[in-house]
Amino acid sequence: MKNAPPPTLIAIAALYFLSEIAFMLSGISPAGLVRMALYTVVFVFVFRGSRTAANLWGFMSVLGGVVSAFGVLRSFQSNPDGALFLALYAAFFFAGAGYMFFSPGLRSFNDRANAMRVNPPVHPTASGGG
């Protein structure tokens, strides 16, 4: 029995990576590379079913949302287009955090992954049958 990650989780991860790549096209920064590396490591564990990693992803998303929201406040007068973009980015981060913390589908995925780690499925060839 395969435990596939929820499609919403896959979509959020894809959108995050696409947005980071878009930022990197405008100029690679050490902070961007560190963010991309951290999220990549966390994503790997989330896709393996780690609830702790999902909570960490949610926490990182809240921080990203707060930073983006402050950016909106700082740039609203001088750069309304940039402020709108940052507002959308903050909304994306907060929505992702909400999904990580409150999604029943993600919790179910985590529970199944945990159950498979505790009681791995027995294959017929491993038990001598078949």
N, CA, C and O atoms as a DFTB+ gen file, in Angstrom:
520 C
 N C O
     1  1       0.832      -1.181       0.000
     2  2       0.000       0.000       0.000
     3  2       0.879       1.247       0.000
     4  3       1.698       1.437       0.898
     5  1       0.706       2.075      -0.991
     6  2       1.498       3.290      -1.106
     7  2       0.742       4.447      -0.477
     8  3      -0.469       4.584      -0.653
     9  1       1.461       5.268       0.249
    10  2       0.885       6.433       0.908
    11  2       1.296       7.671       0.118
    12  3       2.384       8.208       0.326
    13  1       0.439       8.120      -0.775
    14  2       0.752       9.268      -1.628
    15  2       0.432      10.566      -0.895
    16  3      -0.567      10.644      -0.180
    17  1       1.280      11.594      -1.069
    18  2       0.989      12.887      -0.451
    19  2      -0.246      13.527      -1.076
    20  3      -0.543      13.295      -2.248
    21  1      -0.963      14.332      -0.298
    22  2      -2.162      14.993      -0.821
    23  2      -1.817      15.943      -1.972
    24  3      -0.764      16.580      -1.944
    25  1      -2.677      16.045      -2.974
    26  2      -2.419      16.945      -4.112
    27  2      -2.227      18.401      -3.697
    28  3      -1.443      19.118      -4.320
    29  1      -2.921      18.847      -2.665
    30  2      -2.752      20.232      -2.207
    31  2      -1.338      20.461      -1.699
    32  3      -0.758      21.520      -1.937
    33  1      -0.783      19.486      -1.006
    34  2       0.588      19.586      -0.524
    35  2       1.555      19.712      -1.698
    36  3       2.472      20.534      -1.674
    37  1       1.346      18.906      -2.704
    38  2       2.199      18.956      -3.895
    39  2       2.088      20.322      -4.564
    40  3       3.096      20.893      -4.980
    41  1       0.868      20.848      -4.671
    42  2       0.652      22.154      -5.306
    43  2       1.328      23.278      -4.530
    44  3       1.938      24.162      -5.129
    45  1       1.225      23.253      -3.199
    46  2       1.857      24.298      -2.388
    47  2       3.368      24.252      -2.547
    48  3       4.007      25.294      -2.694
    49  1       3.944      23.062      -2.519
    50  2       5.393      22.937      -2.691
    51  2       5.818      23.431      -4.073
    52  3       6.817      24.139      -4.201
    53  1       5.065      23.061      -5.100
    54  2       5.400      23.507      -6.463
    55  2       5.318      25.020      -6.582
    56  3       6.201      25.641      -7.171
    57  1       4.278      25.616      -6.034
    58  2       4.143      27.079      -6.082
    59  2       5.271      27.762      -5.335
    60  3       5.790      28.785      -5.781
    61  1       5.653      27.196      -4.193
    62  2       6.765      27.783      -3.445
    63  2       8.042      27.757      -4.293
    64  3       8.723      28.773      -4.430
    65  1       8.358      26.598      -4.853
    66  2       9.579      26.499      -5.653
    67  2       9.532      27.415      -6.869
    68  3      10.534      28.046      -7.203
    69  1       8.397      27.496      -7.527
    70  2       8.281      28.399      -8.686
    71  2       8.486      29.854      -8.274
    72  3       9.130      30.619      -8.992
    73  1       7.945      30.234      -7.127
    74  2       8.129      31.620      -6.679
    75  2       9.585      31.884      -6.314
    76  3      10.108      32.957      -6.612
    77  1      10.241      30.934      -5.680
    78  2      11.663      31.118      -5.342
    79  2      12.514      31.220      -6.610
    80  3      13.435      32.034      -6.686
    81  1      12.199      30.394      -7.595
    82  2      12.945      30.453      -8.858
    83  2      12.720      31.801      -9.530
    84  3      13.655      32.378     -10.086
    85  1      11.493      32.309      -9.484
    86  2      11.209      33.630     -10.064
    87  2      12.028      34.705      -9.358
    88  3      12.575      35.592     -10.013
    89  1      12.119      34.637      -8.026
    90  2      12.937      35.602      -7.301
    91  2      14.407      35.475      -7.693
    92  3      15.099      36.481      -7.848
    93  1      14.878      34.252      -7.853
    94  2      16.288      34.043      -8.194
    95  2      16.623      34.543      -9.596
    96  3      17.765      34.912      -9.870
    97  1      15.627      34.556     -10.484
    98  2      15.870      35.082     -11.825
    99  2      16.170      36.582     -11.796
   100  3      16.855      37.109     -12.672
   101  1      15.643      37.259     -10.769
   102  2      15.920      38.689     -10.651
   103  2      17.241      38.948      -9.929
   104  3      17.701      40.089      -9.875
   105  1      17.834      37.939      -9.393
   106  2      19.128      38.078      -8.724
   107  2      19.260      37.067      -7.601
   108  3      18.445      37.036      -6.679
   109  1      20.284      36.250      -7.684
   110  2      20.507      35.220      -6.669
   111  2      21.127      35.881      -5.449
   112  3      22.089      36.642      -5.553
   113  1      20.555      35.573      -4.291
   114  2      21.091      36.106      -3.038
   115  2      21.411      34.951      -2.101
   116  3      20.806      33.883      -2.194
   117  1      22.367      35.166      -1.195
   118  2      22.660      34.112      -0.223
   119  2      21.425      33.743       0.608
   120  3      21.212      32.570       0.913
   121  1      20.616      34.738       0.972
   122  2      19.412      34.458       1.758
   123  2      18.444      33.580       0.961
   124  3      17.828      32.673       1.520
   125  1      18.308      33.845      -0.332
   126  2      17.430      33.038      -1.178
   127  2      17.913      31.607      -1.285
   128  3      17.113      30.671      -1.268
   129  1      19.218      31.434      -1.397
   130  2      19.770      30.085      -1.473
   131  2      19.566      29.325      -0.162
   132  3      19.261      28.133      -0.170
   133  1      19.737      30.018       0.957
   134  2      19.528      29.385       2.258
   135  2      18.055      28.993       2.415
   136  3      17.751      27.891       2.871
   137  1      17.130      29.907       2.032
   138  2      15.704      29.591       2.096
   139  2      15.385      28.371       1.254
   140  3      14.679      27.467       1.702
   141  1      15.902      28.344       0.039
   142  2      15.628      27.230      -0.867
   143  2      16.185      25.926      -0.293
   144  3      15.529      24.887      -0.377
   145  1      17.376      25.967       0.284
   146  2      17.965      24.760       0.871
   147  2      17.147      24.281       2.076
   148  3      16.866      23.089       2.202
   149  1      16.767      25.206       2.955
   150  2      15.980      24.827       4.137
   151  2      14.640      24.228       3.738
   152  3      14.246      23.178       4.247
   153  1      13.940      24.896       2.825
   154  2      12.645      24.369       2.403
   155  2      12.800      23.021       1.701
   156  3      11.949      22.147       1.867
   157  1      13.851      22.836       0.934
   158  2      14.055      21.558       0.251
   159  2      14.189      20.421       1.262
   160  3      13.570      19.369       1.107
   161  1      14.997      20.637       2.291
   162  2      15.180      19.607       3.319
   163  2      13.855      19.334       4.031
   164  3      13.482      18.180       4.238
   165  1      13.149      20.397       4.402
   166  2      11.870      20.230       5.096
   167  2      10.867      19.526       4.187
   168  3      10.141      18.640       4.637
   169  1      10.820      19.920       2.889
   170  2       9.889      19.293       1.941
   171  2      10.114      17.793       1.862
   172  3       9.153      17.025       1.837
   173  1      11.366      17.367       1.823
   174  2      11.667      15.934       1.717
   175  2      11.029      15.177       2.875
   176  3      10.414      14.129       2.677
   177  1      11.176      15.710       4.081
   178  2      10.610      15.029       5.246
   179  2       9.085      15.114       5.281
   180  3       8.420      14.166       5.698
   181  1       8.530      16.246       4.843
   182  2       7.065      16.362       4.802
   183  2       6.498      15.344       3.819
   184  3       5.498      14.687       4.108
   185  1       7.139      15.215       2.655
   186  2       6.651      14.263       1.654
   187  2       6.846      12.810       2.085
   188  3       6.235      11.903       1.520
   189  1       7.692      12.595       3.079
   190  2       7.828      11.249       3.642
   191  2       6.828      11.018       4.770
   192  3       6.740       9.914       5.309
   193  1       6.066      12.068       5.130
   194  2       5.004      11.908       6.115
   195  2       5.311      12.424       7.504
   196  3       4.593      12.090       8.447
   197  1       6.356      13.230       7.666
   198  2       6.720      13.722       8.990
   199  2       5.799      14.861       9.432
   200  3       5.723      15.900       8.776
   201  1       5.107      14.654      10.541
   202  2       4.240      15.706      11.103
   203  2       5.091      16.844      11.651
   204  3       4.721      18.011      11.521
   205  1       6.229      16.516      12.263
   206  2       7.128      17.542      12.796
   207  2       7.619      18.453      11.677
   208  3       7.657      19.672      11.841
   209  1       7.993      17.874      10.549
   210  2       8.451      18.675       9.415
   211  2       7.323      19.541       8.871
   212  3       7.561      20.680       8.469
   213  1       6.095      19.020       8.853
   214  2       4.955      19.818       8.391
   215  2       4.728      21.013       9.319
   216  3       4.437      22.117       8.860
   217  1       4.864      20.782      10.628
   218  2       4.731      21.893      11.571
   219  2       5.848      22.911      11.390
   220  3       5.610      24.115      11.483
   221  1       7.066      22.439      11.134
   222  2       8.185      23.347      10.878
   223  2       7.925      24.155       9.614
   224  3       8.175      25.360       9.587
   225  1       7.425      23.504       8.566
   226  2       7.076      24.195       7.323
   227  2       6.024      25.268       7.607
   228  3       6.116      26.387       7.102
   229  1       5.023      24.914       8.421
   230  2       3.994      25.878       8.783
   231  2       4.571      27.071       9.533
   232  3       4.205      28.215       9.264
   233  1       5.465      26.804      10.465
   234  2       6.103      27.881      11.227
   235  2       6.932      28.770      10.308
   236  3       6.874      29.995      10.410
   237  1       7.704      28.160       9.410
   238  2       8.505      28.941       8.456
   239  2       7.594      29.775       7.552
   240  3       7.945      30.896       7.182
   241  1       6.433      29.236       7.201
   242  2       5.491      29.973       6.364
   243  2       4.892      31.159       7.116
   244  3       4.696      32.226       6.537
   245  1       4.604      30.977       8.397
   246  2       4.109      32.105       9.194
   247  2       5.162      33.211       9.225
   248  3       4.839      34.386       9.048
   249  1       6.418      32.834       9.451
   250  2       7.483      33.840       9.456
   251  2       7.583      34.549       8.107
   252  3       7.728      35.770       8.057
   253  1       7.506      33.793       7.022
   254  2       7.540      34.392       5.695
   255  2       6.365      35.330       5.468
   256  3       6.521      36.384       4.851
   257  1       5.199      34.958       5.958
   258  2       4.020      35.805       5.831
   259  2       4.156      37.096       6.614
   260  3       3.769      38.162       6.135
   261  1       4.707      37.002       7.820
   262  2       4.894      38.195       8.651
   263  2       5.905      39.138       7.999
   264  3       5.680      40.347       7.934
   265  1       7.009      38.586       7.520
   266  2       8.022      39.418       6.853
   267  2       7.423      40.085       5.614
   268  3       7.651      41.271       5.374
   269  1       6.662      39.330       4.832
   270  2       6.022      39.898       3.636
   271  2       5.009      40.975       4.010
   272  3       4.910      41.999       3.334
   273  1       4.264      40.747       5.077
   274  2       3.274      41.742       5.516
   275  2       3.954      43.031       5.952
   276  3       3.456      44.117       5.658
   277  1       5.080      42.932       6.648
   278  2       5.829      44.138       7.003
   279  2       6.357      44.836       5.758
   280  3       6.404      46.065       5.701
   281  1       6.754      44.051       4.764
   282  2       7.192      44.636       3.496
   283  2       6.080      45.422       2.822
   284  3       6.329      46.457       2.204
   285  1       4.859      44.933       2.940
   286  2       3.704      45.649       2.385
   287  2       3.582      47.010       3.063
   288  3       3.424      48.034       2.398
   289  1       3.655      47.011       4.382
   290  2       3.521      48.259       5.134
   291  2       4.629      49.258       4.783
   292  3       4.384      50.460       4.686
   293  1       5.844      48.746       4.595
   294  2       6.968      49.629       4.294
   295  2       6.933      50.168       2.877
   296  3       7.400      51.281       2.637
   297  1       6.392      49.413       1.932
   298  2       6.487      49.819       0.532
   299  2       5.178      50.335      -0.071
   300  3       5.143      50.704      -1.245
   301  1       4.111      50.362       0.716
   302  2       2.817      50.726       0.159
   303  2       2.817      52.119      -0.462
   304  3       2.277      52.300      -1.554
   305  1       3.401      53.095       0.198
   306  2       3.403      54.471      -0.315
   307  2       4.334      54.633      -1.511
   308  3       3.980      55.292      -2.488
   309  1       5.501      54.047      -1.441
   310  2       6.501      54.278      -2.486
   311  2       6.373      53.341      -3.680
   312  3       6.779      53.703      -4.785
   313  1       5.821      52.147      -3.487
   314  2       5.747      51.168      -4.569
   315  2       4.470      50.335      -4.427
   316  3       4.517      49.205      -3.942
   317  1       3.332      50.891      -4.848
   318  2       2.062      50.168      -4.677
   319  2       2.029      48.815      -5.393
   320  3       1.447      47.863      -4.873
   321  1       2.644      48.713      -6.577
   322  2       2.661      47.430      -7.286
   323  2       3.461      46.385      -6.508
   324  3       3.044      45.233      -6.381
   325  1       4.606      46.804      -5.995
   326  2       5.416      45.903      -5.181
   327  2       4.694      45.493      -3.908
   328  3       4.796      44.349      -3.464
   329  1       3.959      46.441      -3.322
   330  2       3.204      46.144      -2.109
   331  2       2.092      45.132      -2.395
   332  3       1.824      44.252      -1.577
   333  1       1.453      45.258      -3.546
   334  2       0.413      44.294      -3.921
   335  2       1.016      42.896      -4.077
   336  3       0.449      41.911      -3.604
   337  1       2.165      42.818      -4.742
   338  2       2.836      41.536      -4.905
   339  2       3.183      40.936      -3.545
   340  3       2.951      39.749      -3.314
   341  1       3.736      41.746      -2.647
   342  2       4.084      41.251      -1.318
   343  2       2.844      40.825      -0.534
   344  3       2.894      39.869       0.240
   345  1       1.737      41.530      -0.735
   346  2       0.490      41.145      -0.063
   347  2       0.030      39.771      -0.544
   348  3      -0.401      38.941       0.256
   349  1       0.121      39.537      -1.846
   350  2      -0.250      38.217      -2.386
   351  2       0.692      37.141      -1.865
   352  3       0.264      36.031      -1.549
   353  1       1.970      37.472      -1.778
   354  2       2.960      36.528      -1.276
   355  2       2.679      36.204       0.203
   356  3       2.767      35.047       0.613
   357  1       2.342      37.230       0.998
   358  2       2.010      37.015       2.410
   359  2       0.780      36.122       2.524
   360  3       0.738      35.220       3.360
   361  1      -0.230      36.375       1.675
   362  2      -1.440      35.545       1.699
   363  2      -1.101      34.092       1.366
   364  3      -1.638      33.171       1.982
   365  1      -0.212      33.888       0.396
   366  2       0.216      32.536       0.033
   367  2       0.894      31.856       1.224
   368  3       0.602      30.701       1.534
   369  1       1.801      32.580       1.889
   370  2       2.477      32.010       3.047
   371  2       1.482      31.653       4.156
   372  3       1.551      30.564       4.725
   373  1       0.561      32.566       4.460
   374  2      -0.403      32.307       5.531
   375  2      -1.344      31.157       5.168
   376  3      -1.690      30.349       6.029
   377  1      -1.757      31.078       3.910
   378  2      -2.613      29.966       3.475
   379  2      -1.857      28.641       3.597
   380  3      -2.419      27.641       4.046
   381  1      -0.590      28.637       3.200
   382  2       0.224      27.429       3.325
   383  2       0.390      27.011       4.781
   384  3       0.331      25.824       5.103
   385  1       0.597      27.985       5.653
   386  2       0.734      27.683       7.079
   387  2      -0.572      27.096       7.613
   388  3      -0.556      26.130       8.375
   389  1      -1.692      27.676       7.215
   390  2      -2.983      27.148       7.642
   391  2      -3.173      25.708       7.200
   392  3      -3.684      24.876       7.949
   393  1      -2.752      25.425       5.969
   394  2      -2.854      24.052       5.475
   395  2      -1.974      23.120       6.308
   396  3      -2.414      22.041       6.705
   397  1      -0.745      23.528       6.571
   398  2       0.178      22.672       7.325
   399  2      -0.336      22.389       8.730
   400  3      -0.180      21.280       9.241
   401  1      -0.946      23.385       9.352
   402  2      -1.396      23.216      10.733
   403  2      -2.773      22.557      10.860
   404  3      -3.021      21.846      11.833
   405  1      -3.668      22.781       9.898
   406  2      -5.068      22.410      10.117
   407  2      -5.687      21.446       9.104
   408  3      -6.857      21.093       9.255
   409  1      -4.960      21.011       8.089
   410  2      -5.562      20.166       7.060
   411  2      -5.811      18.728       7.551
   412  3      -4.873      18.037       7.949
   413  1      -7.073      18.285       7.522
   414  2      -7.350      16.885       7.883
   415  2      -6.698      15.906       6.906
   416  3      -6.266      14.826       7.309
   417  1      -6.626      16.275       5.630
   418  2      -5.997      15.395       4.646
   419  2      -4.516      15.205       4.910
   420  3      -3.990      14.101       4.770
   421  1      -3.843      16.287       5.293
   422  2      -2.413      16.186       5.609
   423  2      -2.209      15.373       6.880
   424  3      -1.286      14.562       6.959
   425  1      -3.063      15.588       7.871
   426  2      -2.953      14.797       9.104
   427  2      -3.168      13.306       8.829
   428  3      -2.479      12.456       9.393
   429  1      -4.112      13.004       7.973
   430  2      -4.367      11.611       7.615
   431  2      -3.148      11.003       6.911
   432  3      -2.758       9.870       7.190
   433  1      -2.555      11.774       5.995
   434  2      -1.330      11.335       5.312
   435  2      -0.228      11.069       6.337
   436  3       0.457      10.049       6.260
   437  1      -0.051      11.993       7.306
   438  2       0.967      11.816       8.345
   439  2       0.695      10.579       9.187
   440  3       1.612       9.821       9.503
   441  1      -0.572      10.378       9.551
   442  2      -0.937       9.206      10.363
   443  2      -0.650       7.904       9.623
   444  3      -0.121       6.958      10.206
   445  1      -1.003       7.856       8.326
   446  2      -0.730       6.638       7.537
   447  2       0.772       6.396       7.425
   448  3       1.232       5.259       7.533
   449  1       1.538       7.469       7.207
   450  2       3.000       7.308       7.096
   451  2       3.576       6.811       8.414
   452  3       4.454       5.949       8.427
   453  1       3.082       7.353       9.518
   454  2       3.563       6.914      10.826
   455  2       3.199       5.451      11.070
   456  3       4.019       4.685      11.577
   457  1       1.987       5.064      10.715
   458  2       1.562       3.670      10.889
   459  2       2.425       2.732      10.047
   460  3       2.745       1.623      10.474
   461  1       2.797       3.179       8.858
   462  2       3.633       2.335       7.989
   463  2       5.055       2.221       8.540
   464  3       5.720       1.210       8.316
   465  1       5.529       3.243       9.258
   466  2       6.855       3.164       9.873
   467  2       6.834       2.226      11.070
   468  3       7.772       1.459      11.287
   469  1       5.750       2.294      11.851
   470  2       5.635       1.465      13.058
   471  2       5.352       0.009      12.698
   472  3       5.944      -0.899      13.280
   473  1       4.453      -0.218      11.746
   474  2       4.072      -1.559      11.309
   475  2       4.229      -1.649       9.790
   476  3       3.236      -1.560       9.067
   477  1       5.442      -1.821       9.299
   478  2       5.623      -1.873       7.856
   479  2       4.850      -3.020       7.232
   480  3       4.710      -4.078       7.847
   481  1       4.342      -2.826       6.007
   482  2       3.593      -3.906       5.348
   483  2       4.519      -5.102       5.088
   484  3       5.701      -4.941       4.784
   485  1       3.953      -6.287       5.215
   486  2       4.715      -7.511       4.953
   487  2       4.466      -7.897       3.501
   488  3       3.323      -8.039       3.067
   489  1       5.550      -8.063       2.765
   490  2       5.463      -8.477       1.366
   491  2       5.510      -9.995       1.302
   492  3       6.201     -10.631       2.099
   493  1       4.769     -10.588       0.347
   494  2       4.739     -12.059       0.256
   495  2       6.133     -12.659       0.106
   496  3       6.398     -13.726       0.658
   497  1       7.020     -12.006      -0.619
   498  2       8.347     -12.569      -0.808
   499  2       9.164     -12.517       0.460
   500  3      10.043     -13.354       0.663
   501  1       8.888     -11.536       1.331
   502  2       9.633     -11.427       2.587
   503  2       9.211     -12.504       3.582
   504  3       9.999     -12.884       4.447
   505  1       7.988     -12.997       3.474
   506  2       7.515     -14.015       4.432
   507  2       7.684     -15.428       3.885
   508  3       7.277     -16.397       4.526
   509  1       8.281     -15.547       2.708
   510  2       8.510     -16.879       2.151
   511  2       7.393     -17.347       1.247
   512  3       7.522     -18.394       0.613
   513  1       6.300     -16.607       1.166
   514  2       5.169     -17.026       0.314
   515  2       5.309     -16.489      -1.085
   516  3       6.192     -15.674      -1.356
   517  1       4.460     -16.929      -1.966
   518  2       4.227     -16.375      -3.227
   519  2       5.030     -16.464      -4.361
   520  3       4.683     -15.915      -5.407
